Amino acid sequence: MNTSTRFDLLRKSQRREVLLALIDQEAPDIIVHDGGGLDIDATYSGACKLQLEHCHLPKLAEHNVIVWDRETNTITKGSQFGAIEALLRVSQNEDNDVPNG
């Protein structure tokens, strides 16, 4: 995965939040499905969930950053998650100083 793609995948705060949730599944606002993986239905709702399902999750899945099980609506780390994890962690530290976009 090239650098431009990495930055593009992390450009939107919604995608960063979902990916960070995969790292920290112990956070109080994250709900993990019985079979493992982040439970989208139980964790997100309304417009946020709609944007995730129609825009952000397909993009992350297309690049194999996540594996999205549409039957259970859960996500797990994909084969390319490691390619963006370090950059994701750096962006996590910077998000407090950068306007949401």
Stockholm file with secondary structure:
# STOCKHOLM 1.0

chainA/1-101         MNTSTRFDLLRKSQRREVLLALIDQEAPDIIVHDGGGLDIDATYSGACKLQLEHCHLPKLAEHNVIVWDRETNTITKGSQFGAIEALLRVSQNEDNDVPNG
#=GR chainA/1-101 SS CCHHHHHHHTSSHHHHHHHHHHHCTTSTTCCBCTTSSEEHHHHCCHHHHHHIIIIIHHHHHHTTSEEEETTTTEEEECTTHHHHHHHHHHHHHHTTTSCCC
#=GC SS_cons         CCHHHHHHHTSSHHHHHHHHHHHCTTSTTCCBCTTSSEEHHHHCCHHHHHHIIIIIHHHHHHTTSEEEETTTTEEEECTTHHHHHHHHHHHHHHTTTSCCC
//
